């Protein structure tokens, strides 16, 4: 499943580079793909690139285009089933930055550098 997930991630990223016709779409980077054991569903985590608008709105755009994206990936990967995508905003980067900020403020309050 992990090999399939990596391949789906690479191909989906290529398809998303070409963009969508929806004017609300802005470029994203696919950070993680997890495929269900039956290979029919895939949870896709992404982060917006460049000018970050409303990430939740972008998530809605991608979920609305999931059928199209699934067909495009299916044309490029030979599989018995092409997974249906569910997109989620990846917040791990933001959480890591927040944690780093908290740790820095604790160090400063303790007088360490």
Beta strands, then each sheet from edge to edge (+ up, - down):
strand 1: 28-35
strand 2: 41-48
strand 3: 84-89
sheet 1: 1+ 2- 3-
end
